[in-house]
Amino acid sequence: MQNHSTDFFSWFRDFLARRGFKFSKCGFKSGDTLPPKHKINPDTGNWSDLNYSGSKPPRWLFRLQPNNNGWSAHADPHEQCSIGAINSAQEDKAAAVFRLVPQLLHQERFLWDTDLEVYVLFALRRATPKGSSSQSFYFTPATGGLHFMGNPLEYIAAGLLGLKNRTDAISLPVSGADFNVTYGEIIDALSRTIQVKSELGTAGQIEVFDLTRRRELDRLKKMIEIAWQGVKTQYNQATATPLSIGSDEDDDEIVVEPSLEVPEHSDLIGVDPAVYRQINAALLSGKQHIMLYGPPGTGKTSLARHIATAVTGGKWTMVTGSADWSSQDIIGGYQPIGGGRVAFIPGVLLRTFDQPLILDELNRCDIDKVIGPLFTVLSGQETTLPYRLDIEDKKSLQFVILPESKEIPAKHEFAPGPEWRLIATINSIDKAALYQMSYALTRRFCWIYVDSPKNTTAFIAEFLQRTHPNWREPNTEDPCPLGALWSAINEVRMIGPAPIIDAIKAISAMITSPDFFMSPDTDMAEALLDSLDMVLLPMLDGITVQEADTLADKVSKDLSLDEAHAVRIRQRLRAVSV
C-alpha cells in the first residue's frame, strides 16, 4: 500500500517556506541502502564502528527484543543518543525528519530491513542555532529531551510516521526460513518507548500517524498547524527570504526525484484531472514554460509550486507580480553599489537561472514590459542587454543572455540551467491584464486553464470530510446552502474554492459545530450572510446592477430569507455593482 510521505514532505516544505524556514531530512541521501562506510553489527544491533558512525549516524537505530507481550524497544546504550545530523550553517532549519531502523533480536542476532523503517518528525519553535554543514541532534527517549550543539533544544511537536499498514507482515530471512513480524507490532513497541515533551504539550508517548491513510495525513498536518499557531509571533523574520521559497541546497533535502510526470496534488480538491493531463502533455512534449490561468482562488499558485517541485525535486524561486515591477526587477539593471559607483545588478531571474521561476499573479504587472527582454531567449536565440560589464568603459563587453545552458559562462554571459523554466499564474477575472500580453510572447507559453469545481456541493463535502474528523456525512438529498450560494455566485462571476474555504472557517467561528448540509435556521442564515459580507463580496466588485439584483433574488430564495435579510443582501450586492 502506498504511503503519503511524499505528499507530506511537499506540503511541509511549502508550509515552512511561507514562514521563511526549511526542514532537513536525515538519512535520505543514500536511498534505501546504508552508505558504504556505515555498517551495522548484527551481534549488538549497533554500528560496527561506533567512533565513525555513532556521532553522525545515517539512521537512528533502535533494538527490539521479544517479551511476553510482543516486543520491547531499546535505544542506543547511551542515555542520550545521536539520531542524525543536519546542515545548520544557514540558520534556517525549523524541523527535521529522521529515518529510524528497528533491529529485531532473533536467535541471538539482530535483524533489520528497510521495510521495518519509520520516520520521526520534530518541529521546532524557531530555526536551530547556526552550526556546521553536519551538526548532530541528540535525543533521550526516556525523557523526551532533545539536544543540539550541547544545549537543550525546544520543540513544539513530534510524531512517529508509519509508512506501512499496521497489519502488513514483514518477512525476514533467517537460516533458510522466514521470520515474520507485523508492522503494527514494531510501531507499538517504539511508541511505548519513545517519550516526548514538547514545549506546547505535556510529556507522554510519541504520537503515531499512519501515513498509509489519508485522514492520518490530514491529522498530522492539523497537529503541525495547531502547534505553529502557538508560536506565530516567534518566526525568525531575519532569515525570511520573500523572493525565494524553494528548498535549500543540502543533498538530503531532495523531496522527490525530478520528473516530467507531475502527479495530482493531494491537497488540491476539485481540480479537474484534465489539468494534470494537459500539464504532463506539455512537459513531455518539450514545452518549457507554463501559464496557469483561471478564476481567482482555484489553487493556481499551489499548483505552480507543485509543478516546480516535481520537475526539479524541490528547488525553485517565486515572486509575486506588482504594478511597480520593471524589467530591472526580473532581468536586472544599473544600481548604485557605493562609493559613487554604479554597476549592473542581476534581477531575480538571472540570480536563480538554474531553477524554475514562478511568476505569481503576473496580471498585476505590465507583462510585456517586465519579461519582454526575454522574448528572444524564449525564442531560442541569444539576446544582448543594454548594460556593460564596465559601465565606465564604452568599449566594455555588454551582458548577454544565452538561450541554452553553458558549463562555464564568461563574466558577461548569463545562461539558463537545464531546469530553468517560467511558470506563471494569471487571474482570468482581470481580462484587461490577461490580454495585455503580446501574441508573440503568449505563444511561448503553454496555457492551462484551472477552473472552479463543477460540483460545488461535492467540493464542500470532501473538504469537510478531510478537515473535520467527526463530520457527519450527509444524505444525497440533504441541502447545502453554502454550495447553492457558491453556484449562484458562479453564474455571475466564477470564483474558486479558496474564498469558500474562508467562508467555512468564518461560519465555524461564529457557530459551534455548524451543519452545512441542512436547511439553514436563523443563526445559520445570519452566518452565511456574514460570510458573504466578509469574504465573498470583494470577489464580486464591478458586477452590473442587473447581475446584483438577479443574484440577490436567487440567494434569498435558496436560503429562504425573510424580507429584512433579503433587503440586506440586495443592498450589499448593489454596493459592489457598477
Backbone torsions as a table, in degrees:
resi	resn	phi	psi	omega
1	MET	NA	132.9	-178.9
2	GLN	-72.0	141.0	176.3
3	ASN	-104.2	167.6	-174.7
4	HIS	-101.0	26.7	-177.4
5	SER	-64.4	-40.2	179.5
6	THR	-64.7	-40.0	176.5
7	ASP	-60.3	-42.5	-178.8
8	PHE	-65.1	-45.7	-178.5
9	PHE	-60.3	-41.5	178.9
10	SER	-63.1	-44.4	178.9
11	TRP	-64.2	-44.6	-175.5
12	PHE	-67.3	-38.0	177.4
13	ARG	-59.4	-45.7	-179.1
14	ASP	-68.9	-39.6	179.5
15	PHE	-57.6	-46.3	-179.5
16	LEU	-74.2	-37.2	-177.4
17	ALA	-62.2	-34.5	178.1
18	ARG	-63.5	-19.7	-178.5
19	ARG	-106.7	9.6	177.0
20	GLY	82.5	17.7	-177.0
21	PHE	-122.2	172.2	175.8
22	LYS	-139.0	172.6	175.2
23	PHE	-134.3	160.1	-179.4
24	SER	-111.5	147.7	173.3
25	LYS	-114.8	114.2	-173.1
26	CYS	-96.5	124.2	177.2
27	GLY	93.6	10.2	-175.9
28	PHE	-95.6	-15.6	-173.1
29	LYS	-60.6	-37.4	-174.7
30	SER	-91.0	7.1	-179.7
31	GLY	72.0	-140.9	-176.3
32	ASP	-89.9	2.6	177.2
33	THR	-110.3	151.8	176.2
34	LEU	-76.3	146.7	173.8
35	PRO	-54.9	147.9	-172.9
36	PRO	-52.5	-37.2	-174.9
37	LYS	-84.6	-3.7	-178.7
38	HIS	-107.3	113.7	-179.5
39	LYS	-127.2	150.0	-179.9
40	ILE	-103.4	134.4	178.8
41	ASN	-85.6	113.7	-177.5
42	PRO	-67.1	-17.2	179.1
43	ASP	-78.7	-27.9	-176.3
44	THR	-113.1	-19.6	-174.6
45	GLY	71.6	19.8	-180.0
46	ASN	-129.1	-177.7	-178.5
47	TRP	-68.4	141.3	178.4
48	SER	-64.6	-39.9	178.4
49	ASP	-116.4	91.1	-176.9
50	LEU	-64.1	-33.7	-179.7
51	ASN	-63.9	-35.7	-176.7
52	TYR	-85.7	-46.9	-172.6
53	SER	-95.9	-20.7	-170.8
54	GLY	-68.1	-35.1	-174.8
55	SER	-81.0	-33.5	179.8
56	LYS	-133.7	69.4	-173.2
57	PRO	-72.5	145.1	175.8
58	PRO	-78.1	-8.0	174.6
59	ARG	-145.1	155.8	171.0
60	TRP	-93.3	116.4	-175.3
61	LEU	-94.5	136.8	174.7
62	PHE	-130.4	140.5	177.3
63	ARG	-105.0	131.0	178.8
64	LEU	-115.2	132.2	-179.9
65	GLN	-122.0	143.5	179.5
66	PRO	-71.8	145.6	173.4
67	ASN	-144.2	-173.4	-176.1
68	ASN	-64.3	-24.6	-178.0
69	ASN	-101.9	10.2	-178.6
70	GLY	123.1	-97.8	-177.3
71	TRP	-137.4	146.9	170.6
72	SER	-120.7	142.8	-174.1
73	ALA	-107.4	145.5	179.4
74	HIS	-138.2	131.8	-180.0
75	ALA	-85.6	-162.3	177.1
76	ASP	-53.1	144.7	-179.5
77	PRO	-59.1	-24.8	176.7
78	HIS	-77.1	145.5	-179.0
79	GLU	-59.8	-40.5	-179.9
80	GLN	-111.2	113.9	-172.9
81	CYS	-110.9	147.0	175.9
82	SER	-77.5	129.2	-176.7
83	ILE	-112.4	-6.4	178.6
84	GLY	154.1	172.0	-177.5
85	ALA	-132.6	149.5	179.3
86	ILE	-127.9	167.0	172.5
87	ASN	-89.6	106.8	-178.2
88	SER	-109.1	16.4	-175.0
89	ALA	-66.1	-27.2	-177.1
90	GLN	-92.3	-5.1	179.0
91	GLU	54.8	49.9	-177.4
92	ASP	-136.3	6.8	-177.6
93	LYS	-92.3	120.5	-179.3
94	ALA	-115.9	15.6	177.1
95	ALA	-169.2	159.6	177.0
96	ALA	-149.2	145.0	175.8
97	VAL	-120.2	128.6	-176.5
98	PHE	-114.3	144.6	174.1
99	ARG	-89.1	122.4	-179.7
100	LEU	-109.4	127.4	-179.1
101	VAL	-115.6	112.3	175.8
102	PRO	-73.9	139.6	173.8
103	GLN	-107.7	119.8	-175.3
104	LEU	-97.7	123.2	178.7
105	LEU	-78.9	121.4	178.9
106	HIS	-147.6	123.1	-179.3
107	GLN	53.3	45.6	174.1
108	GLU	65.3	18.7	174.7
109	ARG	-135.2	149.9	-179.4
110	PHE	-95.2	131.5	179.9
111	LEU	-110.8	147.9	176.0
112	TRP	-149.3	157.1	179.9
113	ASP	-158.1	148.3	-179.3
114	THR	-63.0	-23.5	177.7
115	ASP	-64.9	-17.5	-179.8
116	LEU	-85.5	-9.4	-171.3
117	GLU	-62.1	149.5	166.8
118	VAL	-132.9	162.2	175.4
119	TYR	-107.8	147.6	177.6
120	VAL	-123.4	126.6	-177.2
121	LEU	-110.0	135.3	169.4
122	PHE	-124.9	123.5	175.0
123	ALA	-107.4	133.8	-171.6
124	LEU	-105.2	164.8	177.5
125	ARG	-69.8	-39.9	-177.5
126	ARG	-148.4	177.8	179.9
127	ALA	-63.1	148.2	176.9
128	THR	-62.4	153.7	175.2
129	PRO	-58.4	153.9	-179.1
130	LYS	-66.5	127.7	179.9
131	GLY	-136.7	-140.8	-176.8
132	SER	-100.7	-175.9	178.2
133	SER	-77.0	-5.0	177.3
134	SER	-149.6	82.3	-175.0
135	GLN	-109.2	131.0	-170.7
136	SER	-86.2	148.7	168.1
137	PHE	-100.8	143.3	174.8
138	TYR	-125.2	137.5	-175.7
139	PHE	-135.2	142.1	177.0
140	THR	-111.9	102.3	-174.9
141	PRO	-59.9	-30.1	-176.1
142	ALA	-72.1	-25.8	-176.0
143	THR	-117.9	-16.8	-176.3
144	GLY	82.9	11.4	-179.3
145	GLY	-78.0	129.8	177.7
146	LEU	-113.0	132.3	-178.1
147	HIS	-126.6	147.9	-178.8
148	PHE	-148.0	126.9	-178.8
149	MET	55.3	36.7	174.9
150	GLY	83.3	1.0	-177.6
151	ASN	-124.7	152.3	175.5
152	PRO	-59.7	142.0	-179.5
153	LEU	-122.8	116.3	-178.6
154	GLU	-75.3	141.2	175.4
155	TYR	-131.2	153.3	-174.5
156	ILE	-104.1	-14.9	179.7
157	ALA	-159.2	150.7	177.7
158	ALA	-148.8	150.0	-179.7
159	GLY	-156.4	148.9	174.5
160	LEU	-99.5	116.3	-172.6
161	LEU	-99.9	107.9	178.9
162	GLY	-78.7	137.3	-174.3
163	LEU	-108.2	-5.4	-179.8
164	LYS	-135.7	162.3	175.6
165	ASN	-65.5	143.2	-177.8
166	ARG	-57.1	-32.8	-175.9
167	THR	-85.8	-4.2	-179.8
168	ASP	-63.0	127.8	176.8
169	ALA	-89.8	133.5	179.8
170	ILE	-113.2	123.7	-177.3
171	SER	-101.9	128.5	177.6
172	LEU	-116.8	124.1	-178.1
173	PRO	-69.5	130.3	178.4
174	VAL	-138.3	111.9	176.0
175	SER	49.2	48.9	176.2
176	GLY	81.8	-6.6	178.8
177	ALA	-117.3	170.5	179.3
178	ASP	-105.7	135.7	175.1
179	PHE	-108.0	119.8	-172.1
180	ASN	-106.8	144.1	175.3
181	VAL	-149.4	147.3	177.9
182	THR	-91.4	151.3	-179.7
183	TYR	-63.2	-33.5	178.8
184	GLY	-62.5	-36.9	177.8
185	GLU	-62.2	-39.5	-179.8
186	ILE	-65.7	-49.5	-178.8
187	ILE	-58.9	-44.5	-178.0
188	ASP	-62.9	-43.3	-179.5
189	ALA	-63.2	-41.8	-180.0
190	LEU	-67.6	-44.1	-176.8
191	SER	-66.4	-31.1	177.4
192	ARG	-68.9	-27.2	-173.6
193	THR	-93.0	-36.4	-175.1
194	ILE	-85.3	111.6	176.1
195	GLN	-97.1	142.5	177.8
196	VAL	-128.5	154.3	177.8
197	LYS	-143.6	85.3	-178.7
198	SER	-76.9	158.4	-177.5
199	GLU	-63.8	-31.1	-176.1
200	LEU	-100.5	5.2	-178.0
201	GLY	-136.8	-171.9	178.3
202	THR	-103.4	164.3	-179.7
203	ALA	-70.5	148.3	178.1
204	GLY	167.6	-175.8	-179.6
205	GLN	-63.7	146.0	178.4
206	ILE	-64.5	139.9	-178.1
207	GLU	-78.0	142.5	-177.1
208	VAL	-105.6	136.6	176.8
209	PHE	-125.8	119.7	-178.5
210	ASP	-87.1	100.6	-174.8
211	LEU	-78.2	6.6	170.7
212	THR	-84.0	-8.0	-178.2
213	ARG	-115.2	130.3	-177.3
214	ARG	-59.4	-41.2	-178.5
215	ARG	-65.6	-32.2	177.6
216	GLU	-69.1	-36.2	174.6
217	LEU	-61.6	-44.9	178.8
218	ASP	-63.7	-37.0	178.8
219	ARG	-65.9	-38.1	177.3
220	LEU	-63.7	-44.1	178.2
221	LYS	-61.2	-42.8	-179.2
222	LYS	-63.0	-39.9	178.1
223	MET	-59.0	-44.0	-178.5
224	ILE	-67.2	-43.8	-179.8
225	GLU	-60.9	-43.7	-179.9
226	ILE	-65.0	-41.6	178.9
227	ALA	-60.5	-41.1	-177.8
228	TRP	-72.5	-25.9	177.1
229	GLN	-60.8	-29.7	-179.8
230	GLY	-77.2	-9.5	-178.7
231	VAL	-131.0	25.1	-173.4
232	LYS	-63.2	-19.4	177.8
233	THR	-92.9	2.9	-174.2
234	GLN	-103.3	6.9	-177.7
235	TYR	-61.6	142.4	-177.6
236	ASN	-81.9	85.7	-175.7
237	GLN	-65.5	-22.3	-179.1
238	ALA	-65.6	-26.1	-178.3
239	THR	-100.1	-1.2	-179.2
240	ALA	-69.7	139.9	179.0
241	THR	-125.7	92.9	-171.0
242	PRO	-63.5	-23.5	-179.8
243	LEU	-84.0	-17.9	-175.1
244	SER	-134.2	119.2	177.6
245	ILE	-127.2	32.9	175.5
246	GLY	-85.3	-168.4	-178.4
247	SER	-81.3	167.8	176.2
248	ASP	-85.9	-171.1	-169.9
249	GLU	-104.6	13.3	176.7
250	ASP	-66.7	141.5	176.4
251	ASP	-60.4	-33.0	-177.4
252	ASP	-78.1	-1.7	-173.7
253	GLU	-88.0	-2.4	-177.1
254	ILE	-65.9	124.6	-179.4
255	VAL	-85.4	-48.3	178.3
256	VAL	-137.5	158.1	174.8
257	GLU	-68.8	138.0	177.7
258	PRO	-55.7	139.3	-176.0
259	SER	-155.6	147.6	173.6
260	LEU	-88.3	4.3	176.8
261	GLU	-102.5	107.2	-177.3
262	VAL	-92.3	115.5	179.5
263	PRO	-75.6	166.1	176.2
264	GLU	-64.3	141.8	179.0
265	HIS	-80.2	114.9	-172.5
266	SER	-64.1	-24.2	-176.8
267	ASP	-92.2	-10.0	-179.3
268	LEU	-93.5	99.1	-179.7
269	ILE	-82.6	141.4	171.7
270	GLY	86.1	3.2	177.1
271	VAL	-77.6	128.1	-179.0
272	ASP	-60.8	132.3	176.8
273	PRO	-54.7	-24.6	179.0
274	ALA	-61.7	-29.1	178.9
275	VAL	-60.9	-46.0	-179.9
276	TYR	-69.2	-36.8	177.1
277	ARG	-60.9	-44.1	-178.0
278	GLN	-69.5	-39.1	177.6
279	ILE	-60.7	-48.6	-178.0
280	ASN	-67.8	-36.2	176.7
281	ALA	-63.7	-40.0	179.1
282	ALA	-64.0	-46.9	-177.6
283	LEU	-66.0	-45.4	-177.1
284	LEU	-70.1	-23.3	178.8
285	SER	-88.0	1.4	175.3
286	GLY	96.4	4.0	178.1
287	LYS	-72.3	125.0	-171.3
288	GLN	-90.9	-38.2	-171.3
289	HIS	-110.8	138.6	-173.1
290	ILE	-125.7	136.1	174.8
291	MET	-116.7	118.2	176.5
292	LEU	-98.5	119.5	-178.7
293	TYR	-133.6	157.9	-178.3
294	GLY	155.5	-173.9	-178.1
295	PRO	-61.5	157.0	176.7
296	PRO	-67.3	146.6	174.9
297	GLY	82.9	15.7	-177.9
298	THR	-95.9	2.2	176.7
299	GLY	94.3	20.2	-177.3
300	LYS	-62.5	-41.0	-179.4
301	THR	-65.9	-45.5	177.5
302	SER	-61.4	-38.9	179.5
303	LEU	-66.6	-38.8	178.0
304	ALA	-62.3	-44.4	177.8
305	ARG	-63.8	-38.2	179.8
306	HIS	-63.5	-43.2	178.1
307	ILE	-63.0	-47.3	-178.1
308	ALA	-61.6	-38.8	178.5
309	THR	-66.3	-42.0	-177.1
310	ALA	-65.3	-42.6	-173.2
311	VAL	-79.9	-15.5	-178.5
312	THR	-119.5	-16.1	-172.8
313	GLY	89.2	0.6	173.9
314	GLY	140.3	-17.2	-176.5
315	LYS	-90.5	124.6	174.0
316	TRP	-164.2	167.6	177.8
317	THR	-127.7	142.0	178.7
318	MET	-130.4	136.4	172.6
319	VAL	-131.2	151.3	-178.6
320	THR	-107.1	132.0	-175.3
321	GLY	-58.9	150.6	179.7
322	SER	-146.0	146.4	177.8
323	ALA	-63.7	-21.6	-179.2
324	ASP	-85.5	-4.7	-177.9
325	TRP	-62.4	146.2	168.8
326	SER	-134.6	175.3	179.0
327	SER	-63.5	-21.9	179.2
328	GLN	-64.3	-34.7	179.6
329	ASP	-67.1	-37.5	-176.0
330	ILE	-94.3	-49.4	-177.1
331	ILE	-88.2	-49.7	-178.1
332	GLY	133.8	172.9	179.0
333	GLY	-178.3	178.2	179.0
334	TYR	-69.8	135.7	176.9
335	GLN	-144.4	152.2	176.4
336	PRO	-64.9	139.1	178.5
337	ILE	-121.2	12.3	178.7
338	GLY	99.7	155.5	178.2
339	GLY	65.7	24.2	-179.7
340	GLY	75.7	9.3	-177.9
341	ARG	-99.7	155.5	178.8
342	VAL	-130.0	141.2	179.5
343	ALA	-148.1	164.5	177.3
344	PHE	-76.2	125.7	178.0
345	ILE	-114.1	119.3	-178.8
346	PRO	-62.4	145.1	174.6
347	GLY	-80.6	-176.9	-173.4
348	VAL	-61.9	-33.7	-179.5
349	LEU	-67.1	-47.5	-177.8
350	LEU	-69.8	-26.5	178.4
351	ARG	-73.6	-24.7	-178.1
352	THR	-127.2	50.2	-174.3
353	PHE	-78.2	5.1	-178.3
354	ASP	-106.2	11.2	-175.3
355	GLN	-152.4	164.1	179.1
356	PRO	-62.7	145.6	174.0
357	LEU	-113.2	120.0	177.2
358	ILE	-94.3	120.9	177.3
359	LEU	-103.9	93.9	-174.6
360	ASP	-84.2	140.4	-179.7
361	GLU	52.8	53.0	-177.4
362	LEU	-62.9	-22.3	-179.7
363	ASN	-64.9	-12.8	-179.1
364	ARG	-81.1	-8.6	-178.7
365	CYS	-120.8	169.5	174.0
366	ASP	-78.3	97.8	-165.7
367	ILE	-60.7	-51.5	-178.2
368	ASP	-62.1	-35.6	-179.2
369	LYS	-67.6	-37.9	-174.4
370	VAL	-78.9	-48.4	-176.2
371	ILE	-110.7	7.2	177.3
372	GLY	-55.8	-40.4	178.6
373	PRO	-59.6	-16.5	178.6
374	LEU	-86.3	-5.3	-172.9
375	PHE	-55.5	-43.9	-178.6
376	THR	-63.3	-40.7	178.3
377	VAL	-65.9	-41.9	178.2
378	LEU	-64.1	-21.9	178.0
379	SER	-88.5	0.9	177.3
380	GLY	87.7	24.3	-179.2
381	GLN	-130.0	160.8	178.6
382	GLU	-76.3	144.6	176.2
383	THR	-128.6	143.7	179.6
384	THR	-104.3	130.4	180.0
385	LEU	-89.9	151.0	-178.6
386	PRO	-80.9	45.1	-179.1
387	TYR	-136.1	139.1	-177.5
388	ARG	-99.8	151.9	176.6
389	LEU	-60.6	-40.9	175.6
390	ASP	-122.7	104.0	-173.9
391	ILE	-61.6	-25.0	-177.9
392	GLU	-83.7	-11.3	-179.5
393	ASP	-108.2	108.3	-177.1
394	LYS	-65.2	-17.7	178.3
395	LYS	-95.2	1.5	-178.8
396	SER	-63.9	149.7	178.5
397	LEU	-63.3	143.2	174.6
398	GLN	-89.2	151.0	177.9
399	PHE	-68.9	141.8	178.5
400	VAL	-129.6	152.4	173.4
401	ILE	-112.3	118.7	179.5
402	LEU	-84.1	149.0	-178.2
403	PRO	-77.7	-18.2	-177.6
404	GLU	-131.9	160.8	-177.7
405	SER	-64.5	149.3	179.6
406	LYS	-134.6	134.5	-173.6
407	GLU	-59.6	-48.2	-180.0
408	ILE	-133.1	89.0	178.8
409	PRO	-66.7	151.0	174.1
410	ALA	-72.6	170.4	-175.8
411	LYS	-61.3	-28.8	-177.6
412	HIS	-96.0	5.7	-175.9
413	GLU	-110.5	138.1	169.9
414	PHE	-118.4	132.2	-178.5
415	ALA	-133.4	132.9	179.4
416	PRO	-69.4	144.2	173.6
417	GLY	-75.9	167.8	-177.1
418	PRO	-63.4	-20.8	-178.1
419	GLU	-97.6	2.2	-179.4
420	TRP	-71.5	138.7	172.1
421	ARG	-164.3	160.3	175.7
422	LEU	-100.3	130.1	173.1
423	ILE	-125.1	113.7	-173.5
424	ALA	-119.1	156.6	175.3
425	THR	-126.5	143.3	179.0
426	ILE	-140.1	136.2	173.5
427	ASN	-85.0	118.1	-176.5
428	SER	-69.7	-11.5	178.2
429	ILE	-64.0	-26.5	179.8
430	ASP	-96.1	78.8	-173.0
431	LYS	-66.8	-30.5	179.0
432	ALA	-62.5	-42.3	178.9
433	ALA	-72.5	-35.8	-177.7
434	LEU	-59.3	-38.5	-174.5
435	TYR	-101.3	12.0	177.8
436	GLN	-80.9	-14.2	178.0
437	MET	-75.1	132.8	-179.1
438	SER	-64.4	154.0	-179.3
439	TYR	-60.3	-39.9	-177.6
440	ALA	-61.5	-38.7	179.8
441	LEU	-78.0	-35.0	-180.0
442	THR	-57.1	-42.6	-173.7
443	ARG	-76.6	-1.5	173.9
444	ARG	-81.5	-8.6	179.5
445	PHE	-111.1	154.3	166.6
446	CYS	-94.8	121.1	-174.5
447	TRP	-94.2	124.5	-179.5
448	ILE	-119.1	121.2	-179.5
449	TYR	-88.2	123.1	179.0
450	VAL	-107.0	104.5	-171.9
451	ASP	-91.6	166.7	172.3
452	SER	-74.2	150.4	179.2
453	PRO	-56.4	139.2	180.0
454	LYS	-70.2	-38.8	-177.3
455	ASN	-105.1	97.4	-175.4
456	THR	-66.8	-38.4	-179.4
457	THR	-65.1	-42.6	179.7
458	ALA	-63.6	-37.5	178.1
459	PHE	-62.3	-47.9	-178.6
460	ILE	-61.0	-40.1	179.2
461	ALA	-62.8	-44.7	-178.9
462	GLU	-67.8	-39.3	178.7
463	PHE	-62.4	-45.9	-179.8
464	LEU	-65.2	-36.0	179.1
465	GLN	-64.0	-37.1	-178.3
466	ARG	-77.3	-33.7	-171.3
467	THR	-101.3	-15.1	-179.5
468	HIS	-124.1	95.9	-174.3
469	PRO	-56.0	-31.9	-177.4
470	ASN	-99.0	19.9	-176.2
471	TRP	-67.5	138.9	178.2
472	ARG	-83.4	119.5	178.2
473	GLU	-71.1	128.3	-173.8
474	PRO	-79.4	164.0	169.7
475	ASN	-80.3	158.7	-175.2
476	THR	-62.6	-28.2	-177.8
477	GLU	-89.0	-3.4	-179.1
478	ASP	-67.9	136.5	178.9
479	PRO	-75.0	156.0	175.9
480	CYS	-130.8	90.8	-175.7
481	PRO	-56.9	-40.7	179.9
482	LEU	-66.0	-39.2	176.7
483	GLY	-62.3	-39.7	177.9
484	ALA	-65.6	-40.5	177.2
485	LEU	-61.7	-44.4	179.0
486	TRP	-61.3	-46.6	179.9
487	SER	-60.7	-40.4	179.2
488	ALA	-63.8	-41.6	177.8
489	ILE	-63.1	-40.7	-178.5
490	ASN	-64.0	-23.7	176.9
491	GLU	-71.5	-21.2	178.5
492	VAL	-98.5	-47.5	178.8
493	ARG	-152.1	124.5	-176.8
494	MET	-70.6	129.0	174.2
495	ILE	-130.1	154.2	-177.8
496	GLY	-89.0	-174.0	-174.9
497	PRO	-70.2	-25.8	-172.3
498	ALA	-55.4	-48.1	178.1
499	PRO	-65.0	-30.6	179.0
500	ILE	-68.8	-39.7	175.6
501	ILE	-62.5	-40.4	176.1
502	ASP	-61.9	-38.2	178.4
503	ALA	-65.0	-41.8	178.0
504	ILE	-59.8	-44.0	-179.6
505	LYS	-65.7	-39.3	179.9
506	ALA	-66.3	-43.6	179.1
507	ILE	-63.5	-40.2	179.6
508	SER	-65.6	-26.4	177.0
509	ALA	-78.3	-24.6	-178.0
510	MET	-90.4	-29.4	-176.3
511	ILE	-126.4	132.9	177.0
512	THR	-73.7	124.0	178.7
513	SER	50.0	60.4	-179.5
514	PRO	-67.2	146.9	176.2
515	ASP	-104.2	111.9	-176.7
516	PHE	-85.0	-2.1	-177.9
517	PHE	-124.0	62.1	173.5
518	MET	-161.1	158.8	177.2
519	SER	-59.9	133.1	-172.6
520	PRO	-70.5	132.1	169.8
521	ASP	-82.2	-173.8	-175.8
522	THR	-60.2	-44.5	-179.0
523	ASP	-64.5	-42.3	-178.7
524	MET	-68.4	-40.8	178.0
525	ALA	-61.2	-41.5	178.1
526	GLU	-63.0	-42.6	179.9
527	ALA	-66.0	-38.4	178.4
528	LEU	-63.2	-42.9	178.8
529	LEU	-67.9	-37.5	176.5
530	ASP	-62.4	-42.0	179.3
531	SER	-66.5	-33.0	175.3
532	LEU	-62.1	-45.6	178.1
533	ASP	-61.0	-42.9	-170.2
534	MET	-74.3	-44.3	-169.5
535	VAL	-126.0	-18.0	-173.4
536	LEU	-100.9	-35.4	-179.5
537	LEU	-57.7	-41.6	178.8
538	PRO	-58.8	-26.4	179.4
539	MET	-75.7	-12.7	-176.1
540	LEU	-105.0	7.3	-178.8
541	ASP	-57.4	128.3	176.7
542	GLY	98.3	1.0	176.4
543	ILE	-69.8	162.4	-179.6
544	THR	-78.9	162.6	178.4
545	VAL	-62.4	-39.1	178.8
546	GLN	-62.5	-43.4	177.6
547	GLU	-63.0	-39.0	179.2
548	ALA	-62.7	-44.8	-178.8
549	ASP	-67.8	-40.6	179.2
550	THR	-63.0	-42.8	179.2
551	LEU	-66.4	-41.2	179.7
552	ALA	-61.3	-42.8	179.5
553	ASP	-63.3	-42.4	-177.4
554	LYS	-68.2	-44.5	-179.8
555	VAL	-64.9	-41.5	179.3
556	SER	-60.6	-39.0	179.4
557	LYS	-71.6	-46.3	-177.4
558	ASP	-63.6	-35.3	-177.7
559	LEU	-95.8	1.7	-179.5
560	SER	52.5	49.5	-176.2
561	LEU	-76.1	146.0	173.4
562	ASP	-75.4	175.0	-172.7
563	GLU	-62.2	-39.8	-178.1
564	ALA	-63.3	-44.0	179.6
565	HIS	-71.3	-33.3	177.9
566	ALA	-64.5	-40.4	176.9
567	VAL	-65.1	-40.6	-179.5
568	ARG	-59.5	-48.2	-175.8
569	ILE	-68.9	-33.2	177.6
570	ARG	-64.7	-41.6	179.6
571	GLN	-65.7	-41.5	179.8
572	ARG	-61.6	-45.0	-177.3
573	LEU	-69.6	-37.5	177.5
574	ARG	-66.0	-28.1	-179.1
575	ALA	-65.8	-25.6	-179.5
576	VAL	-102.8	4.6	-178.4
577	SER	-91.5	167.1	178.5
578	VAL	-127.0	NA	NA
